[in-house]
Amino acid sequence: METLYHSTRDARDTMSSKQAILTGIAPDGGLFVCDNITQATVDLAAICAQEYHATARDVLGTLLSDFTADEIAACVEGAYGEQWDTKAITPLTPIGADWLLELYHGPTCAFKDVALQMLPRLMSVARTSAGDGKNVMILTATSGDTGKAALEGFADVAGTGVTVFYPDGKVSDVQRLQMVCQRGGNVAVAGIRGNFDDAQTEVKRIFADDAIRGRLADAGCVLSSANSINVGRLVPQVTYYFDAYSQLVRSGTITVGEQIDFCVPTGNFGDVLAGYYAKLLGLPVGRLIVASNANNVLTDFITTGTYDRRRTFHKTISPSMDILVSSNLERLVYYLSGGDCELIASYMADLANKGHYTVSPAILEKLQADFGCGCADDDATRATIRATWNELGVLIDTHTAVGKAVLDEYPNEGRQRVCLSTASPYKFSADVLAALGHDVSGLDGFACMDKLEALTNTTAPEQLSGLRSAAERHTAVCDRDEMGAFVEDACARIFA
Ligand SMILES: *Cc1c(COP(=O)(O)O)cnc(C)c1O
């Protein structure tokens, strides 16, 4: 099957997956989608007899058809190697009667590594075979975890640079240090006075700014995205849904063909959308449960069919889910609409101009058939961390705890249930420690890490504890209207 990609808002211009990966976001502001994904199927029986790397090759080969088998194999080999602290890559472990899919064993201790160790490799291949030899500047807004994962993935990859903006004061100590201490000759990092949505909105505007694009093109540089809107980010995440299923089959918990449910702590809707792609490709998925924190715009959307971003932004203890506009949702609504680009364009225009849109009854019905939802505020999140440690002896981070809290409340429909665990608890030591009932006032991130180790008799990952002695290299903080100039300066410096 040939996978051709086009914008969610206009089907006329199609391109190969390599071009879609290089381009990032469509020129009209839409996201790249592929129509025949529902016809493609992967061999489930084969997947249930193999491990992560083979499944990654199958899934990537299916969704990115213009990459050769050798190209895919080399990318998989490089992305899922020694930088992971387990050969299983994403091990499945029991949590009470349910399962925890541990997605945080990569270099930055958060699930975004699964995709961001892969994306630069895909881009590098695409750049040599389908690109025009231009340098690629990756431009990313981050609520914390993406930024570091992008920096780590792209650092010193030839022909690429990476610029990351994070909301200053709205990421944890350790998250900030992870970014500002990043090594590499092709990286640029700045804090933004504003929240994540401000940063993301401005990044989108820069992508659409013809003057900036023109000046960069003259200097031999194109902008691209590492945000979860990039096809090359989304596709690698599909693998672990299949692999989780395979692990359950290999352990004798389920038989091939039996449905299972997934509960996904959700922000920009990339992770859970990958689960929907897995389902479209033939994975027996019962329900995809979308778990939100106090920023519960998706809970309301799935319940009512109205997406309304006109609401208060809450800063929570699960900051990577503090999002009011979940970009990847546009792809889901596209598929649920049966591929109606005009309709999607009108919904997105409503969202941009009025701040809300309402899907048709037919779309809502399909949405509710596949998806469940729920939300947990910070108190419920803390109570879940405490109960999960005290009763089950499992230490989970604040994002995972939102998922677990929602799953615990969700009616059990009689299937095996997998909760995605998206970060190491040590990435959010202070909030985890506080949730366990300890006074953290006056303690910095590292003191919290030490205390958490002593208390739980577990060990902080070296990638985090080692930041203690790392040098801060990137200290810039700027206003939203200075971001464009920052990007141009970074390109000039890096690609000089
Ligand atoms: C990014 C992130 C999420 C949310 O994932 P989306 O793909 O944006 O929905 C959840 N947890 C953690 C730790 C993250 O970094």
The ligand as an SDF file (V2000), in Angstrom:
LIG
                    3D

 15 15  0  0  0  0  0  0  0  0999 V2000
    3.4920   15.0830   26.4770 C   0  0  0  0  0  0  0  0  0  0  0  0
    3.1170   14.3500   27.6880 C   0  0  0  0  0  0  0  0  0  0  0  0
    1.7980   13.8960   27.8860 C   0  0  0  0  0  0  0  0  0  0  0  0
    0.6830   14.1910   26.9080 C   0  0  0  0  0  0  0  0  0  0  0  0
    0.8620   13.5570   25.6630 O   0  0  0  0  0  0  0  0  0  0  0  0
    0.1170   14.1130   24.3650 P   0  0  0  0  0  0  0  0  0  0  0  0
    0.6440   13.3150   23.2380 O   0  0  0  0  0  0  0  0  0  0  0  0
    0.4800   15.5720   24.2670 O   0  0  0  0  0  0  0  0  0  0  0  0
   -1.3270   13.9270   24.5980 O   0  0  0  0  0  0  0  0  0  0  0  0
    1.5330   13.1670   29.0210 C   0  0  0  0  0  0  0  0  0  0  0  0
    2.4910   12.9180   29.9400 N   0  0  0  0  0  0  0  0  0  0  0  0
    3.7560   13.3430   29.7900 C   0  0  0  0  0  0  0  0  0  0  0  0
    4.7620   13.0400   30.8430 C   0  0  0  0  0  0  0  0  0  0  0  0
    4.1130   14.0580   28.6540 C   0  0  0  0  0  0  0  0  0  0  0  0
    5.3650   14.4730   28.5070 O   0  0  0  0  0  0  0  0  0  0  0  0
  1  2  1  0
  2  3  1  0
  2 14  2  0
  3  4  1  0
  3 10  2  0
  4  5  1  0
  5  6  1  0
  6  7  2  0
  6  8  1  0
  6  9  1  0
 10 11  1  0
 11 12  2  0
 12 13  1  0
 12 14  1  0
 14 15  1  0
M  END
$$$$
